[in-house]
Amino acid sequence: AMLSGRDMAFLRWEVLLLLAVILMVSCSAVPTNILYRVPEEQPPNTLIGSLAADEGLPDTGHLYKLEVGAPYLRVDGKTGDIYTTEIPIDRETLSDCQNLFDDKCFLEFEVSITDMVKGIGSGPRLIEGLIEVLDINDNTPQFASPILSLAIPENTHIGALFSIPMATDKDSGSNGVAEYSLSTGPDAVQLFNLQVTLDTDEKLPQLIIMGNLDREKKDSYDLNIRVVDGGKPPRASSALLRVTVTDQNDNAPKFERNHYEAELPENSPLGHSVLQVSKRRVV
């Protein structure tokens, strides 16, 4: 019997649906809880994990192929061992890094596994997993510039706080910025101190004014500020903190003398100079 056009269309949909189901079964992603951990910057050919051992698969008779994870990973086609490559896994520049939980970094991988005993026709299965890239202390905390500048008005009241530009560290967690310290010369030891406040996860350095600043006595001070991270061993760097004391109108103008006298002839012409006065110079 001849099939109508409607029946033919319905039959084509059934065939397509059946093919889709077969395709999904033959090559499907098997949800797994595979999680490997590896420190960043490992040398090439560092073993990360073995799929055959971890998944309970036979040591032989399976073909492993990396589907997702290049160029940072490679998989041994016979053993399923996952290795690092010549391309280092740098946590701080890893564009594929997925921050799923807090500041943790995860690199996805997918490996297809084909049972060579059953034959390629049986279709591969796909294993998915994550690699947590662990931070190492491979970056030094740095200030934005080797010379930091602060302008502070003279006669600023004691206890005033002035923010110092923060240092940054590409590493995270305990390997990030840990503490600041300030060192001064003998001329500034009684004038300045350092206070570090915590704002969420950031440490904010501030300069405390401990004494009276008088621009007419000294108009600048060179201090040294140092930042250290929390790595083991720690990394540190320093910057010059230049404090410029800005002028305030705290001096009234004064003449050089308190009393001036001059003699003037009675027939002196108009515009004749009588005497010269000058103000006292304030340094």
Steps between C-alpha positions, in 0.01 A plus 500: 500500500613847417582731791351844503718810517405547862602143584830541314581817697416327829723205404793732422464663844505155667816401310675827594400461866632144505833608349530776758442254786757257355754782466442616858544148636806417290693816587376661817668693778507287811464723807788429734649641815854500367704773664875524474722758670827628364717799595541754223823535299586129506762382248393317183398133532395531865243229575169648615289184522419167339151448365546125462587452866256758631205375294572129548561440131726224363859600435474387139243490226380860527582804291513834683476832319503851646198696378519807730807624690758578232756653483566467875430125521576185307371145547686178439285321245561155649513557877272800545765682703459879493819707482602863480646628172760749385237773553520583872182528705537852639214561740526878473474512118286193436214624283316170538510520879153465649461653844217279617554533874652809660844558352558140395604435141373203300604375156246282320596186309311244294638167382328260262552128572452241228483129582719342233374150583142590416623701207479860399151444370371474856578869545717672760386630834599838631655553843489851645700633789660802665857583592543739789804715426665573832668835555874517563687809614649586162425875503653780707270770643567830326412864541371683192819708486844489664431853627173578677406861576286651774423872538425596861423857614723639769349530848275199431358390832664207677323170439389586145505208254609506135444203270807345340456332157459126555729231367355219289589133476384272219500207741195443714411394851790450737745569215360852454591822682552429870650808665657844455779665696641856504856613565608861543811705552577666836340825383162330446481229763297724734278634222360196315369152572314231309152361554355211300123449499310202364222565248335170399805307377716802423762652727503881475822677606465848650753755618437643848623851583672480840650850525477856372606555138647843427579564134722794589726262695488198261289463189543128412580162653609178333363188670521133402195276489535121469240238410525127574276216386400196703679236294756254631759628440351850480561747219546873564567830326538865601418847371613852585220693669565870443302733726479859378395755761280758331487863606222649711449872573638472851746793495404870506718729285756700703733787419869442529523776765260604769592872462606709199635860500595726209606862440345699218619846376216753483562576134505134389347456155174314444554121488829512688576169681479537875592149622482130399297254707492122462317208658677233699577189299340179632668179389 
